[in-house]
Amino acid sequence: MLPIPFELLSCSWPRPVAEANGRWTSVPAWNAPASPFRPQPQWKVVDGEPAWTIDWCTLFRGGIASLVGSEMRRFHVVFRIRAAETGRLVFWDDDGCTIRLGGRAIHEDRSAHGLRRAEVEVRAGDVLEVAQWQFHGDWIWCARSPGNAAKDADAVLAPHRDAVRERVRTGGGPPLKLYTDGRNPLRAVVAVFSLVLNGYAPSAVLLYGPHQWSAAAAQAFRAALPFAEVVETARVLGAARALGGTGWRRWRGATGS
């Protein structure tokens, strides 16, 4: 399992902020009393990378997804974490956050925005103070190990790869066809693993769209899904031409393709 890159030490109760034009203008309540709760980070795929996530909205609604009123608009929390490894700690926040180390700000983002990626340099054992606010919508903070994202992803997927391969080898269901632009290869791979390991047994896995993949995405698919067949785009277009006949030629002429 992917190691958690931080230990959550404490968390304050939400405190109000002053806001102007979508920016947090007041001083974080660094000395706010700690609350009795410490949320348990959950492993999720964020921007195609594995990360450990704290969802403050879920915490404040008690984990009941349908409960209305879980947002804490124009409030903030202050939480303390201890870094588990030395390196650049990659994190995402929604909305912005300020991070202090030894009382000095090493990251400051007071704007309102969706989930955004950033990094800070840490050493194992560093205690970071994080103040994060919510403007509206989601209220999430997550981070991954300072290590290599590709290696982290492989560490998570590798224990399950043989089970997926064997289920496909012995499967009798229709082939699983996945069309992907490759922008989030890990997310696509996790989707295949989840479908196969949770009951579907296809006779093959076919991947479409390789003309859109970056070299890194193509390598990720080869490493994670070595048993999958990559269907080249030219082959798909050739089949479409053969089946389309004169209609295909008229469409090509009309579009200039």
Secondary structure by P-SEA (a helix, b strand, c coil): cccccccccccccbbbbbbcccccccccccccccccbbbbbbbbbcccbbbbbbbaaaaaaccccccccccccccbbbbbbbbcccccccccccccbbbbcccccccccccccccccbbbbbcccbbbbbbbbbcccbbbbbccccccaaaaaaaacccaaaaaaaaaaacccccbbbbbccccaaaaaaaaaaaaaacccccbbbbcccccccaaaaaaaaaacccbbbbbaaaaaaaaaaaaaaaaaaaaaaacc
